[in-house]
Amino acid sequence: MTERHRVMIDGNEAAAYSAHLTNEVIAIYPITPSSNMGEWADQWSSEGRTNIWGTVPSVVEMQSEGGAAGALHGALQAGSLGTTFTASQGLLLMIPNMYKIAGELTSTVIHVAARTVASHALSIFGDHGDVMAVRQTGFALLASGSVQEAMDMALIAQTATLSSRVPFVHFFDGFRTSHEVAKVEQLTAEDARAMIDDGLVQAHRERALTPDRPRIRGTAQNPDYYFQAREASNPWYEACPGHVQAAMDRFASVVGRSYHLFDYVGASDAERVVILMGSGAETAHETVEHLMKAGEKVGVVKVRLYRPFSATHLLAALPSSVRSVAVLDRTKEPGSQGEPLYLDVKAALSDGRPSVRLIGGRYGLSSKDFTPAMVKAVLDELKKEQPQQPFVVGIDDDQTHLSLAYDSAYSTEDEKTVRCLFWGIGSDGTVGANKNSIKIIGDDTDNYAQGYFVYDSKKSGGLTVSHLRFGPKELRSSYLIGQANFIACHVFTYVEKYRLLAQAASGSTFLLNSIYGPEDVWDRLPRELQKEIIDKQIRFYVIDAYKVAHETGMGVRINTVMQTCFFAISGILPQDEAIEAIKRSIKKTYGNKGEAIVKKNYACVDASVANLHEVKIPKEVTSAFAMKPAVPAEAPEFVRTVLGPMLANEGDSLTVKDVALTADGTFPTGTTQWEKRNIAMEIPQWDPETCIQCGKCVLVCPHAVIRSKVYDGTLLEGAPATFKSAEAKWPAFKDKKYTVQYGGPHCQDHLRPEVS
Amino acid sequence: MTERHRVMIDGNEAAAYSAHLTNEVIAIYPITPSSNMGEWADQWSSEGRTNIWGTVPSVVEMQSEGGAAGALHGALQAGSLGTTFTASQGLLLMIPNMYKIAGELTSTVIHVAARTVASHALSIFGDHGDVMAVRQTGFALLASGSVQEAMDMALIAQTATLSSRVPFVHFFDGFRTSHEVAKVEQLTAEDARAMIDDGLVQAHRERALTPDRPRIRGTAQNPDYYFQAREASNPWYEACPGHVQAAMDRFASVVGRSYHLFDYVGASDAERVVILMGSGAETAHETVEHLMKAGEKVGVVKVRLYRPFSATHLLAALPSSVRSVAVLDRTKEPGSQGEPLYLDVKAALSDGRPSVRLIGGRYGLSSKDFTPAMVKAVLDELKKEQPQQPFVVGIDDDQTHLSLAYDSAYSTEDEKTVRCLFWGIGSDGTVGANKNSIKIIGDDTDNYAQGYFVYDSKKSGGLTVSHLRFGPKELRSSYLIGQANFIACHVFTYVEKYRLLAQAASGSTFLLNSIYGPEDVWDRLPRELQKEIIDKQIRFYVIDAYKVAHETGMGVRINTVMQTCFFAISGILPQDEAIEAIKRSIKKTYGNKGEAIVKKNYACVDASVANLHEVKIPKEVTSAFAMKPAVPAEAPEFVRTVLGPMLANEGDSLTVKDVALTADGTFPTGTTQWEKRNIAMEIPQWDPETCIQCGKCVLVCPHAVIRSKVYDGTLLEGAPATFKSAEAKWPAFKDKKYTVQYGGPHCQDHLRPEVS
């Protein structure tokens, strides 16, 4: 038996791994956050990686998800094992084909990185709106809650679809699971071979449409026949849950991890239970274990198989002691009495456990963070005589008053788990470096490790926050870090913009990329930051990463510098080992680009350690200035009250009433003028001496913030001394003056000095 | 106030009428059974018909339903009042846009002739699978159960969408309502003006995206904002049911017909109640009234507004005496515990009326007829201690045993209602003539009238059965005629193929188009038909319609002949008046084709009456032959047991087990060889004398059943005398013989003598 390796990968790669191993035709069309599954499959096939039957899966990119679904349907009807990957609107475009694929009892798995469906606004982030929109198609729905599960369930779904002939949607939470990098045990080809029954593959092939055994499929049926034929498929759906459990059981015997249609975690005498699916179930699991230690009689039911819905199995999973249940749905169907999982559990309990009190609520729409504090709030609500029904959790609904209050200070983080936050700027290499760091930690230590990366939509130049966790304990924390041991800020100007240390735990470490050295930096920090450093007794380090990068020939790429400092300070690995590991990783990444590049990076690593300095913390706040408001006081009210907090990375604090003006997705225009991103390293200057007054700078500026003017010299009377001007060089304008000016919000938006 | 006219129209025309009156942009793409709505709107606009604001709606046909939804979304965002019409897969393609339209709180109504979504097989027929697939989009769903309601609810939906800002799907049952011709009171433009509030129209316009008042809609939102903004729409959905009831109340005060979100009909002390929506609710209404006369404590709740689902209003509609409820869903979602309406009612009752026992079942998939007998079976089931849950009704499920038995002889037809059945052949003019007849009856008498037309999928040459009802009592019978007073068969060969009189009531009338006269016809009927005529004491008439048509210059078009005979025998109108009405109708239809055509038709009418003969019925069955089996005994088992009953128009009798082999939609090939349609009026003959042996007949035969052969004359030794041959005319084949033969199933499939 081949040994299983521990690998640091994300949920997309995990699911694509199992899918590529067990399919022959992979029809793809990219859509966030599922695209990487298709990219991985495409790459592996282009590299000649084979499936368990020794053939290289054919990966075909279609013109849309409609085409991908059609290609999949065709491949399946030709007897191939086929799959596709999608999300959100992409899945919606597959719906017509999905009814057909299911109606024809065709074995296939569609892997979905579940994403919000665009409504009042588009969102690329995650919730279950897309998979819930296909629950009526006849596909089975199987949920994964973690990266490991994404790999495991992908294989279990493939196994069960072959034995049950019911097609599957296997889904996991977009971004939270699809983009979380975590340490997982990689299944082997032998595992897949042990799961997949070749006899069933052969049976699938024999159902193909082929001229060798002519049959018709896809007829039209009339009122005389259709209804009976539709009911004729009942036995397959009745048997499907059994096939899934059988696949899970086989998986347990082959691999060792044990799953059930509904997995209960919690007190055997639990009185209060939450029911949910996806990554939130992992957070609930962690929270329940934490509350149980405090003696609370609580539990969680993780829904794995949502369709076909087996009320029998759900009821069996629920301890007989349970008195009240809250169902959590990560979707919203306006106009419904309750969300889909709630309605299903309602029907099941009202028949099987009518005395259990049931409430239902929404959480985590569009990747709204779902924390242990929220799980606790829901479980606490169940203690009440009159719990809120329906409820929402995770926001402040001060309009329809559905929200549950929660204590954001509540934390279930394990003290042995190291938690690190990195504030970076899109395209500065911070995220890449952190992915690299967490892979080093995962690969080179016995620690469990997890990396999650928050981007805003501005991409290059936008805020990035990397969340790394690692430690000896299994990680179920599918939420952002609330209490960090280590915080790094890779962009100095952030000190005035963001509450960088809001998540800092007492006694934690702060690393700042600063052009100011250990002696000077303190007075360059705003009062709020100074106070937080002092109050939380934070160890504070600075490095002038741009200087180190520049001096070691790395240009503006500070990722290697900051990564080295992280390892140097954090002590995860002995410093020598860490340096060694970083250098190995550099060799691996840049080895094919030549020795010179590798050496330059090595030099950068060594220089980073040399330039890292601890700052001695004064006892008092001394700064002469405060943090800047995100937008100026003269901005319109909407900009101040709504966009301001969003720009300050505090949009989560907006209440429903705050945003009610935009309920239908309508926003005022012209608001970017109030957004001063202030992210430029250097500011352009006009040099009147060398300027040939060609005007091209005005022409090419993409943001149209460079303006030039020819004017009468008398207008310069009383101008400030810093106001620059030159003689106009055109014969037509002799005796006139010429000035180039620049301004506006975008003038400072350039990160890279060479383009600013 | 303009007087309202009574008109004979179908549900598509009824809905399109209200839609055209209250919209400005109509984006269309045709799909059965909704196409006619678009066709009507297109025709009316091309004729310059205006909406209530005096403008002609712009009707634009797009490249698909995806395009139609996009065009609609765009028109709405530009401030226009817009609509579209669709069904089935067409509606599925609109889903992505529907989420956006609803998310943006945009006023619009999409009118849907609800149709089955293709699964194991395609079906053009009706159920609620398509509208249920959009229940999560945020659209409101409003159901109509009759042609009158299709017109009324279309206007009520338009009114409510403007006041509520929630977009609506207004739906009615495909074919059963969309294609049923019924007498309705046509709303006037004044009615529409009284319903639509121009202030709300103005408000809709002011929400348009326009450079004059720049705003942004369609942004991307991130985890910080999206969830709060999604919840911010709650007030609109909470208010929506109130807006719908207000629109219904306004409609009642303007027009007089009163509707509610849930309309209860039945005993005030009802103990057993069915809940359903669409045309089936009308049949349930009729059945409940019938059962109440027998003292049964039963009732029906007609669901009008399905989304937003108002549990409060449902509970209020249900009498406090109710002990058990059955929810009937016209859709199937494999893998669900119960269908959508059932789950909703389950949640509502389990909170509001927990002691009521609830069961749920499926009926009427793909236009499976839903009769009073089935309603009664469901209400009877509710008497049991252990009613079947879940159940299906209308088929015999001998596999998973979900079906309720029902007494197909049970009838609630009113004795004052005349019920007529017409057996015709696709393209013979029977359906057209019957539509014409029912319009004459509806227009020229005070009777309520209804026409419904059953086609098979073979279109030209396939079976058509027209179902006409009329009488003094309001018609709620949204099911096929089970007990007919008058039966006409327009195709003589049907006497051996179909049980033409299976639905004949005792003492009813039978009109047969027969080349055999009143003296000769009896012995040309199979024993089964003779027995049914004698047993049911049927009055039997014959006419040689082809002869009359031929002799009066009508060619093979027998519709006028048969229509005349129907009026002549049935006595709906005094014969003179009827003849007069038919001639008026001829004048209207053919007037623009010249006097000669009109006169020819007049002559045909007169000749028809003269050639109509009553047949004297012997006391005994005398026929020497029986009905032909649909397929020969030597056909394969599947052909005999499954296709045979379908060909005999008895496919409804197939059980689930019978069709279980085709559960995944897979059929054997080559089965049409067993189908002898035997519908040709004349059979082709080869005339060796005149044949020039050009071979073109072989070349052009579309079914390739004409074959020719050159062969040695010695082979003719021992040939039967009827075997025809000729000398081969080619020099290369001198001394050889030549024969043309024809055969195969399609040889007799030609209806029209001139092409056979």
Chai-1 contact restraints between the chains, C-beta under 6 A:
chainA,res_idxA,chainB,res_idxB,connection_type,confidence,min_distance_angstrom,max_distance_angstrom,comment,restraint_id
A,Q89,B,P96,contact,1.0,0.0,6.0,A-B,restraint_1
A,L92,B,I95,contact,1.0,0.0,6.0,A-B,restraint_2
A,L92,B,P96,contact,1.0,0.0,6.0,A-B,restraint_3
A,I95,B,L92,contact,1.0,0.0,6.0,A-B,restraint_4
A,P96,B,Q89,contact,1.0,0.0,6.0,A-B,restraint_5
A,P96,B,L92,contact,1.0,0.0,6.0,A-B,restraint_6
A,Y99,B,V117,contact,1.0,0.0,6.0,A-B,restraint_7
A,Y99,B,S119,contact,1.0,0.0,6.0,A-B,restraint_8
A,K100,B,A118,contact,1.0,0.0,6.0,A-B,restraint_9
A,G103,B,S119,contact,1.0,0.0,6.0,A-B,restraint_10
A,G103,B,H120,contact,1.0,0.0,6.0,A-B,restraint_11
A,E104,B,H120,contact,1.0,0.0,6.0,A-B,restraint_12
A,E104,B,D664,contact,1.0,0.0,6.0,A-B,restraint_13
A,E104,B,G665,contact,1.0,0.0,6.0,A-B,restraint_14
A,L105,B,D664,contact,1.0,0.0,6.0,A-B,restraint_15
A,V117,B,Y99,contact,1.0,0.0,6.0,A-B,restraint_16
A,A118,B,K100,contact,1.0,0.0,6.0,A-B,restraint_17
A,S119,B,Y99,contact,1.0,0.0,6.0,A-B,restraint_18
A,S119,B,G103,contact,1.0,0.0,6.0,A-B,restraint_19
A,H120,B,G103,contact,1.0,0.0,6.0,A-B,restraint_20
A,H120,B,E104,contact,1.0,0.0,6.0,A-B,restraint_21
A,H120,B,A229,contact,1.0,0.0,6.0,A-B,restraint_22
A,A121,B,T219,contact,1.0,0.0,6.0,A-B,restraint_23
A,A121,B,Q221,contact,1.0,0.0,6.0,A-B,restraint_24
A,L122,B,A220,contact,1.0,0.0,6.0,A-B,restraint_25
A,S123,B,Q221,contact,1.0,0.0,6.0,A-B,restraint_26
A,S123,B,Y226,contact,1.0,0.0,6.0,A-B,restraint_27
A,F125,B,P223,contact,1.0,0.0,6.0,A-B,restraint_28
A,A133,B,Q136,contact,1.0,0.0,6.0,A-B,restraint_29
A,Q136,B,A133,contact,1.0,0.0,6.0,A-B,restraint_30
A,Q136,B,E333,contact,1.0,0.0,6.0,A-B,restraint_31
A,G138,B,P334,contact,1.0,0.0,6.0,A-B,restraint_32
A,P214,B,T669,contact,1.0,0.0,6.0,A-B,restraint_33
A,R215,B,T666,contact,1.0,0.0,6.0,A-B,restraint_34
A,I216,B,F667,contact,1.0,0.0,6.0,A-B,restraint_35
A,I216,B,T669,contact,1.0,0.0,6.0,A-B,restraint_36
A,R217,B,G665,contact,1.0,0.0,6.0,A-B,restraint_37
A,R217,B,T666,contact,1.0,0.0,6.0,A-B,restraint_38
A,T219,B,A121,contact,1.0,0.0,6.0,A-B,restraint_39
A,T219,B,F667,contact,1.0,0.0,6.0,A-B,restraint_40
A,A220,B,L122,contact,1.0,0.0,6.0,A-B,restraint_41
A,A220,B,S457,contact,1.0,0.0,6.0,A-B,restraint_42
A,Q221,B,A121,contact,1.0,0.0,6.0,A-B,restraint_43
A,Q221,B,S123,contact,1.0,0.0,6.0,A-B,restraint_44
A,P223,B,F125,contact,1.0,0.0,6.0,A-B,restraint_45
A,P223,B,S366,contact,1.0,0.0,6.0,A-B,restraint_46
A,P223,B,S367,contact,1.0,0.0,6.0,A-B,restraint_47
A,P223,B,K368,contact,1.0,0.0,6.0,A-B,restraint_48
A,D224,B,G651,contact,1.0,0.0,6.0,A-B,restraint_49
A,D224,B,D652,contact,1.0,0.0,6.0,A-B,restraint_50
A,Y225,B,G651,contact,1.0,0.0,6.0,A-B,restraint_51
A,Y226,B,S123,contact,1.0,0.0,6.0,A-B,restraint_52
A,Y226,B,S366,contact,1.0,0.0,6.0,A-B,restraint_53
A,F227,B,L365,contact,1.0,0.0,6.0,A-B,restraint_54
A,F227,B,S366,contact,1.0,0.0,6.0,A-B,restraint_55
A,F227,B,K368,contact,1.0,0.0,6.0,A-B,restraint_56
A,F227,B,I395,contact,1.0,0.0,6.0,A-B,restraint_57
A,Q228,B,I395,contact,1.0,0.0,6.0,A-B,restraint_58
A,Q228,B,L654,contact,1.0,0.0,6.0,A-B,restraint_59
A,Q228,B,V656,contact,1.0,0.0,6.0,A-B,restraint_60
A,Q228,B,V659,contact,1.0,0.0,6.0,A-B,restraint_61
A,A229,B,H120,contact,1.0,0.0,6.0,A-B,restraint_62
A,A229,B,V659,contact,1.0,0.0,6.0,A-B,restraint_63
A,A229,B,T662,contact,1.0,0.0,6.0,A-B,restraint_64
A,R230,B,K332,contact,1.0,0.0,6.0,A-B,restraint_65
A,R230,B,L365,contact,1.0,0.0,6.0,A-B,restraint_66
A,E231,B,V392,contact,1.0,0.0,6.0,A-B,restraint_67
A,E231,B,D397,contact,1.0,0.0,6.0,A-B,restraint_68
A,E231,B,V656,contact,1.0,0.0,6.0,A-B,restraint_69
A,A232,B,V656,contact,1.0,0.0,6.0,A-B,restraint_70
A,A232,B,V659,contact,1.0,0.0,6.0,A-B,restraint_71
A,A232,B,A660,contact,1.0,0.0,6.0,A-B,restraint_72
A,A232,B,A663,contact,1.0,0.0,6.0,A-B,restraint_73
A,S233,B,A663,contact,1.0,0.0,6.0,A-B,restraint_74
A,N234,B,T400,contact,1.0,0.0,6.0,A-B,restraint_75
A,Y237,B,P334,contact,1.0,0.0,6.0,A-B,restraint_76
A,Y237,B,G335,contact,1.0,0.0,6.0,A-B,restraint_77
A,R307,B,G335,contact,1.0,0.0,6.0,A-B,restraint_78
A,P308,B,G335,contact,1.0,0.0,6.0,A-B,restraint_79
A,F309,B,Q337,contact,1.0,0.0,6.0,A-B,restraint_80
A,A311,B,Q337,contact,1.0,0.0,6.0,A-B,restraint_81
A,K332,B,R230,contact,1.0,0.0,6.0,A-B,restraint_82
A,E333,B,Q136,contact,1.0,0.0,6.0,A-B,restraint_83
A,P334,B,G138,contact,1.0,0.0,6.0,A-B,restraint_84
A,P334,B,Y237,contact,1.0,0.0,6.0,A-B,restraint_85
A,G335,B,Y237,contact,1.0,0.0,6.0,A-B,restraint_86
A,G335,B,R307,contact,1.0,0.0,6.0,A-B,restraint_87
A,G335,B,P308,contact,1.0,0.0,6.0,A-B,restraint_88
A,Q337,B,F309,contact,1.0,0.0,6.0,A-B,restraint_89
A,Q337,B,A311,contact,1.0,0.0,6.0,A-B,restraint_90
A,Q337,B,A347,contact,1.0,0.0,6.0,A-B,restraint_91
A,G338,B,A347,contact,1.0,0.0,6.0,A-B,restraint_92
A,L343,B,L343,contact,1.0,0.0,6.0,A-B,restraint_93
A,L343,B,A347,contact,1.0,0.0,6.0,A-B,restraint_94
A,K346,B,A347,contact,1.0,0.0,6.0,A-B,restraint_95
A,A347,B,Q337,contact,1.0,0.0,6.0,A-B,restraint_96
A,A347,B,G338,contact,1.0,0.0,6.0,A-B,restraint_97
A,A347,B,L343,contact,1.0,0.0,6.0,A-B,restraint_98
A,A347,B,K346,contact,1.0,0.0,6.0,A-B,restraint_99
A,S350,B,S350,contact,1.0,0.0,6.0,A-B,restraint_100
A,L365,B,F227,contact,1.0,0.0,6.0,A-B,restraint_101
A,L365,B,R230,contact,1.0,0.0,6.0,A-B,restraint_102
A,S366,B,P223,contact,1.0,0.0,6.0,A-B,restraint_103
A,S366,B,Y226,contact,1.0,0.0,6.0,A-B,restraint_104
A,S366,B,F227,contact,1.0,0.0,6.0,A-B,restraint_105
A,S367,B,P223,contact,1.0,0.0,6.0,A-B,restraint_106
A,K368,B,P223,contact,1.0,0.0,6.0,A-B,restraint_107
A,K368,B,F227,contact,1.0,0.0,6.0,A-B,restraint_108
A,V392,B,E231,contact,1.0,0.0,6.0,A-B,restraint_109
A,I395,B,F227,contact,1.0,0.0,6.0,A-B,restraint_110
A,I395,B,Q228,contact,1.0,0.0,6.0,A-B,restraint_111
A,D397,B,E231,contact,1.0,0.0,6.0,A-B,restraint_112
A,T400,B,N234,contact,1.0,0.0,6.0,A-B,restraint_113
A,S457,B,A220,contact,1.0,0.0,6.0,A-B,restraint_114
A,S457,B,N222,contact,1.0,0.0,6.0,A-B,restraint_115
A,G651,B,D224,contact,1.0,0.0,6.0,A-B,restraint_116
A,G651,B,Y225,contact,1.0,0.0,6.0,A-B,restraint_117
A,D652,B,D224,contact,1.0,0.0,6.0,A-B,restraint_118
A,L654,B,Q228,contact,1.0,0.0,6.0,A-B,restraint_119
A,V656,B,Q228,contact,1.0,0.0,6.0,A-B,restraint_120
A,V656,B,E231,contact,1.0,0.0,6.0,A-B,restraint_121
A,V656,B,A232,contact,1.0,0.0,6.0,A-B,restraint_122
A,V659,B,Q228,contact,1.0,0.0,6.0,A-B,restraint_123
A,V659,B,A229,contact,1.0,0.0,6.0,A-B,restraint_124
A,V659,B,A232,contact,1.0,0.0,6.0,A-B,restraint_125
A,A660,B,A232,contact,1.0,0.0,6.0,A-B,restraint_126
A,T662,B,A229,contact,1.0,0.0,6.0,A-B,restraint_127
A,A663,B,A232,contact,1.0,0.0,6.0,A-B,restraint_128
A,A663,B,S233,contact,1.0,0.0,6.0,A-B,restraint_129
A,D664,B,E104,contact,1.0,0.0,6.0,A-B,restraint_130
A,D664,B,L105,contact,1.0,0.0,6.0,A-B,restraint_131
A,G665,B,E104,contact,1.0,0.0,6.0,A-B,restraint_132
A,G665,B,R217,contact,1.0,0.0,6.0,A-B,restraint_133
A,T666,B,R215,contact,1.0,0.0,6.0,A-B,restraint_134
A,T666,B,R217,contact,1.0,0.0,6.0,A-B,restraint_135
A,F667,B,I216,contact,1.0,0.0,6.0,A-B,restraint_136
A,F667,B,T219,contact,1.0,0.0,6.0,A-B,restraint_137
A,T669,B,P214,contact,1.0,0.0,6.0,A-B,restraint_138
A,T669,B,I216,contact,1.0,0.0,6.0,A-B,restraint_139
